[in-house]
Amino acid sequence: MWIYPLVFLATVTADFVPIVFPSAWIVMAFLVMKFHLPLLPVLIAGVCGSTLARYLQSVVMPKIAGNYLKRAKQDDLELLGKKLIHKGRHRWFFIFLYTLTPLPGTVLFAAAGIAKMKPSRILAPYYCGRFIGCAILILAVEFAVRDIRAFRHGTVTSVGILTAIVGLLVLFAVLFIDWRALLERNKFRFRFKIWK
């Protein structure tokens, strides 16, 4: 039972200081596999910690954003801030969808702070989207680790092959979908020139 407060504190730390620490879902995946923990309690504690960290960021980030962020990143924040100001279900849906993408949550809460929006208005959709997104990522990591172990022992299953294909497709989507065009102009397109 002592491990769940550790999950909470680790995810608060990981998401509050995102540059120094790994993402919260990586911390949760590590703890699930290291201590053989059930996924649901880890997700509840971890996503609560992540949500608290993002709330704290929304209070702190607007005060320091201009000093440390590049102009392009500030433009992204302003774009998100404009999207967040819209009222109704569209805002909830946008925030929920945003948390399902590979885009960082730091930007979302900094944008909410810059737009002078109450952070309490975005916590529920953030929590729901983050819960689902983290669950998918942690399950994918567990399957990948299991498949690597099975492959090492000479056991390859159709589920393992299907999981590898789905994992590659998700990686392809994360890397090559133009997320800015999708979120800003509602245009779905690929961008293959991503490397420096």
Secondary structure, DSSP 4 states (H G I P E B T S, - for coil): -THHHHHHHHHHHHHHSTTTS--HHHHHHHHHHHHT--HHHHHHHHHHHHHHHHHHHHHHHHHHHHHHS-HHHHHHHHHHHHHHHS-SHHHHHHHHHHHHSSS-HHHHHHHHHHTT--THHHHHHHHHHHHHHHHHHHHHHHHHHHHHHHHHTT---HHHHHHHHHHHHHHHHHHHB-HHHHHHH----B------
